[in-house]
Amino acid sequence: MSRYHNLVLILLVFVLSLFAPAESDGQLIRRVLLLNSYNRDMLWTDSITRGVSEVLATDSTSYKMYVEHMDTKNYFSPEYLELLKEQYRFKYNDVAFDAIIVSDDNAANFAVNNRSLFNDAPIVFCGVNDLEFHKKHDLPNMTGILEFTDIRLTIEAALRLQPDLKRMYVVVDDTTTGQLSRKLINDILPDYRGRLDFAWIDKMSMSEVKKTISNLAQGSAVLLASFNRDRLGNWYTYTESITQLRSVTSVPIYGMWDFYLGRGIVGGMITSGYRQGVMAAEIALDIMNGRPASDIEVITQDSNQYMFDLKELESFELNPDLIPKNSVVINKPINLYERYRSQILIAGLLVLMMILFIFKLLASNRARRNVENELEEMNKYQESLIEQRTEELVQRSRELEMANHELKKVDNLKTAVVNTVSHDLRTPLTSVLGFCKIIERDFIKYFEPLCVDHAELGERSERIRKNLGIIESEGERLTRLINDFLDLSKIDAGDIAWNDVSIDTNELFVQALPILEGYFTATAVKFHMDVDEDLPRIVADPDRLLQVLNNLVGNAAKFTFHGSVNLRVTTTEGGWLKATVSDTGMGIPEEELANIFDKFYQVTQSTSNTNIVRGSGMGLAISKRIVEHYGGMISAESKHDYGSSFTFIIPTTR
Ligand code: ADP
C-alpha cells in the first residue's frame, strides 16, 4: 500500500512539474549560501541544514541553495581560515549571492569579516552563542537568531516533573560550548539555593561519568549540558555520549539540545538546530523579498521550545500531565489511525466507492424491475385488449354470418318473387298483346270500311288504330323488360338453362342478319355486317349469343342518329371469335364508361332526341354475364359525340 502511496506522490510531483516554469523562462533565481561552522556529520549542523533547505525547497524554481561546511571543530588555525578564504574566493568569484545564512559563531564571525567574498550579501545568522554578537558588528544588513540555551526553564520543568528533586548533577565538558554552559549555570545557581543542590560532573572520563550517574539516589536528576570530550581527551559525538549515559543512569536526564532529544533525555527547554534553520531561512526570504534586515529584530528565546520524550517520561514514571502546556511531545504512541492513515483513507475511499456503486446497482436494478413490471402490465393490458377485440370480432363475424344468411334468404325470396311476379305478369301481358292484335285485325277488317265515307268516323277510327299501336308497342316494351329482368335474375341465381350446342358460327350470323337489319328499317343510319369466312365453331346456346348481338346492335341503333353501324366478325390470333359493333352515334362520356356493364346503369346525359326508347339498364349487364359464362370477355371504347365500339371475344372449339 505504501508503494502505491509513493507512486501517487511521484505522479503528483511529475504532473506538477509539467506546470512548473522552467529556469530558462528568464525567471529571477535567488542564490543563497548556507555557511556552517561545523562539519555535516554533526547532528546540530545537519538539523540546521535540513531546516534551511526545507524552507527554500518550497520554491525551488526561485531559489538556489549553496552549502559550505567550515569544519572549525577540527580546524581553526588562522592558516586554515586563510585557506578557506582562498577556496571561497575561487569558487564564488562569479556568484552573486542574494543572502548568506551562517550557523554558529565561527561562521558568523568569518562571514562578517569577509563580506566581499560573498558579494556583500545580507547576513542571517543562527546558532550564535555570543549574545553580544550583533552589537559588536553593527551592520545594517544583518540580523538573525541568537542561541540562548534556557537552562533555567529546563530546571523548572524538571522540578515540576520530579516534586522530590533535591540534587541536580550537571554533566559538562571543557569545550567552548561546555564552558559557556558552565557560566550560564553558575549565573543562576544562587536562585536555587536551599531548594536545589547542584553537583558538577566534569573533569571525568566517560567511564567515571557513567559510574557516577549509575548510582544516584532517589530525588536526583542529571542535566546534560554538553559532553563531547572527556578528561582523557576522548571525543564522543552527541549521539555516542547520550547513548552511553542513558544506558547506565538510574535517574532522568534533562537537556537543552535537540540532538539529545529522542536519544535518551527526558526533555527540557530545547534549543533546536532545525527550528533555527527554518527561522533563519524564513528571515532570508523576507530580506530577499525586499524587507530591510534592519527592520527585523534579532531573535533570542523565541527560537526555543519545550520538548519532551514520552518514552523517557514513562520509563522514569514521570507524569506527562506535569509538562508545561504547548510542549512538543515526541515518541507519542501512534494510534492506529495515524499509523495507517493513508491506507485507511484509501480503503475508506474504496469502500465509499463500492457503496456508491452498490447503491447505483440497486437503483438501476430497481429501475429495471420497474420497467419490467410496467412492460408486464402493458403486455397484460394488450393481451386483454386483443382478447376483447377478438371476442368483438367473433361477435361481429357471427352477426355478419347471420346477416348474410338473412340476406341470402331475402335474395332467394326476391328471386322467387321476381320469378313468380314476372311469370304472372308475362301471361296476362301475352293475352293483352294477343287480344290487342285480334282487336286491331277485326277493327281493320269489319269497322274501318264503314268509316270511309264518314269524315268524323274516319278520324275516330284513325285514333283507335293509333292507340291500339301504342298498347302494342308498350306491351312489347314491357315484355322485353320483364324478360330482361327475369334473365338477369335467373343468371345471378344460377337458375337459367344454357342450351349449349355446337354452333356453325357463319350460319348463326347469316340467320341473325335480317333480325339485326330490322333495327334500321325506320332510320337513315346504314347497317353493315362484315363476317370472315370459315369462322371456327362455338359450343354455346345460340339464343344467348343472339341476345348479346341484339343488345349491342340494338343499342348502336338506338344511340346513333346518322352515319352507320358496323358489325365486324373475325378470329383472333389465338383462335377466339371476335365480334365488334361500332357506331357513329352519340358516344359515352369517359367517366361513365367503366360503369355501363353494371346492373341497371344508364348514362346520365340527356339528349334532345325523343325517339330513343327508354331502356332498362340491363342489356349490357346480361351480355357481360353471357360472354363471361362462356369464358370470354367484353369491353367498350367510346368517344363522346363521335361514336362507340363494343367488342366481345369467346373461345372456340377449333
Ligand atoms: P339500356 O336498355 O338502357 O340500353 P344497356 O345496358 O343496354 O341498357 O345500356 C346501358 C346504357 O349504356 C344505355 O342506357 C346507354 O346510355 C349506354 N349505351 C349502350 N350502348 C351505347 C351506344 N352504342 N352508344 C351510346 N350509349 C350506349
Residues whose N, C-alpha, C, O or C-beta is under 5 A from the ligand:
A	BS01	ADP	N555 A556 F559 G585 G587 I588 I596 Y601 Q602 V603 G615 S616 G617 M618 G619 L620 A621 S644
